[in-house]
Amino acid sequence: MRNCTDKAEANAFMDRRPKAAVDVRVLLVRAALTAAVCLPGLTTAQDGGDSVPILCEIAPLSIRGVNYYPADTPWGGFWTETPDGVIEKDMALAASLEINTIRTFLHTRAYIRDAGFIDDKGDVSTAYLRRVDHLLEAAWAHGIRIIFCFEFKQTLTARAADGSLFWRKIMRQFLERYRNDGRVLMWDLMNEPEGQNWEEQVCVYLREAMPFAKSIDPNHPTTVGIAYQVARLAELGLPDVLQYHEYAPKAELFSQGTDRVAKPIATQRKVGGSRPVLIGEFGMSTARDPLHGAPVEWRDRLPMPPGTEADQHRLYQIVLRAAEEQRIAGVMPWCLHSYRTREKGFLTPTESMFGLVRRDGTLKPAAMLLRQTYGEWKRRPRAISAPPPVGSAVPDAEERRAPQRDAGGN
C-alpha cells in the first residue's frame, strides 16, 4: 500500500459508513480497487527496522471529534450503568453536530473490577467486551469512529504480582479483538501522564506500552493525551499521532487569540516532525453563566477557570480557527454533555458544566458553532472558510435545541 497523498481522499475515507463491523483487510482490498485509499494507521513499511511504522496520512481537519460519556453515567458508570438506548441517541446527537470521531475511556479501576468487568488477574469479561462492541456498532451506524483511551491507574497495576503482566494482559485482549476493526480510529495509551507527575512507574508503562501495542496491532495509530511536555514524552518514545490538551488560561487565550494555540502546536511539530497533531481536549466550564450556570449558592465558590456560555463560544472560535490556520489533524472538545452537579467529589460545577449540551438537552452556543465549523470541514476540507470573527454574536436561543433528543434522555 502506498502512503496517502491526496488529503481530500483521506478525508472522504473518514466519512465512509459501512453497514457492519469492518475488517481492515477487506478495506485494503477495496482500496486497491478504488484508487488505493488508505486507512490512517496501517503499516506500509518498516523504517530501517524501527518498530514505528510508516503511516498513511491523516488529513488535516479530518478528525471532527468530541470526548464522550453519557450525561447520567459518566466515567466508570458508562460501562456499568448506562441504560439501553442512551448510546444510540447520543450517537445520533453527535452526528447531528457533524462529529465523526469520539474519544472515550476503557476503565480498569476498582469500580470496574467491583462490577466484575475485569478480575484481579486482568481477564476482561465478556460483558465488558460486549459493551464495547455495542458502542462501536451504535457509533458506526452514524459514521463515527472511536479513539479508545486506556485508563490504567498505576497503583492498581502494582497490586498484581507483576504489574506489567497485568496491564499487558488487559491491553492485549482489547487490541487482539479490534486490531482489524476499521471503526476504531486509534489507541490512546494514557491520559495526561503529567497528572501523575511522570512517576517512574508511569514512565516505565509508557516506554513499554507503545511498542507492545504496535506488536499486537500494527494497523491502528497510537497516541498519548498529554497536557504539555511533549519533549518529556519523546524521551520515552513518541506515538504515531501527537495529541495535546489545550487548557491555557482563558485570559491568555482571549488576549492572544490563535497565536496562543499556535505555540503548543509548533512545539509538538518541532519535537514530532511530520506526525499528525490532534488537540485531544479543550473547553471551558460554563458554571458562571447567569441563566444556565451553577446554582446561586455555588457562585461565590467558583475558581477562576469557569466562564459563561458566551465565553465558551469565544474560546471555541479561537481554537477552531487556530486548528484551521495550523492545518492540524482535528480537535476533540471536552465534552459532549454537561453532567449532574454534585456537592462533593469530582463533579462540582467547575467540572460538570463543560458540555456542549445542557442538562435539559438544549445546545449551548458553542455547539452551534461547532456544527457549523465541522460542516465546513466536511464539505470543503481543502478550502475552509473561517469561523465567525472572535467575539461575534452567539446563535439565537430558539436555534439551540438539540434535534431528535428525548426529554428523558438527559
Secondary structure, 3 states (H helix, E strand, C coil): CCCCCCHHHHHHHHCCCCCCCCEHHHHHHHHHHCCCCCCCCCCCCECCCCCCECCCCCCCCCEEEEECCCCCCCCCHHHHHCCCCHHHHHHHHHHHCCCCEEEEEEECCHHHHHCCCECCCCCECHHHHHHHHHHHHHHHCCCCEEEEEEECCHHHHHHCCCHHHHHHHHHHHHHHHHCCECCEEEEEEEECHHHHCCCHHHHHHHHHHHHHHHHHCCCCCEEEEECCCHHHHHHHCCCCEEEEEECCCHHHHHHHCHHHHHHHHHHHHHHHCCCCEEEEEECCCCCCCCCCCCCHHHHHHCCCCCCCHHHHHHHHHHHHHHHHHHCCCEECCCCCECCCCCCCCCCCHHHHCCCCECCCCEECHHHHHHHHHHHHHHHCCCCCCCCCCCCCCCCCHHHCECCCCCHHHC
